[in-house]
C-alpha cells in the first residue's frame, strides 16, 4: 500500500485512479482534492509528511 502524501490515507497503487509522477517517484492519492493540494506545494507534503485535510 502507498500513503497519500496529503492526508495520510492508505491507497492501493494497483487500483488507484489518481497519481502524479514527481521528482522520479510516483505518488498516489485518495481523491482529486488531495492531488490538487499536492500540486500547489509538493515540498510541503514531502518534507513534513501528511498534514491531513484542512
Secondary structure, DSSP 8 states (H G I E B T S, - for coil): -EE-TTT--EE-TTT-SEEEEETTEEEEESSHHHHHHHHH-HHHHHHH------
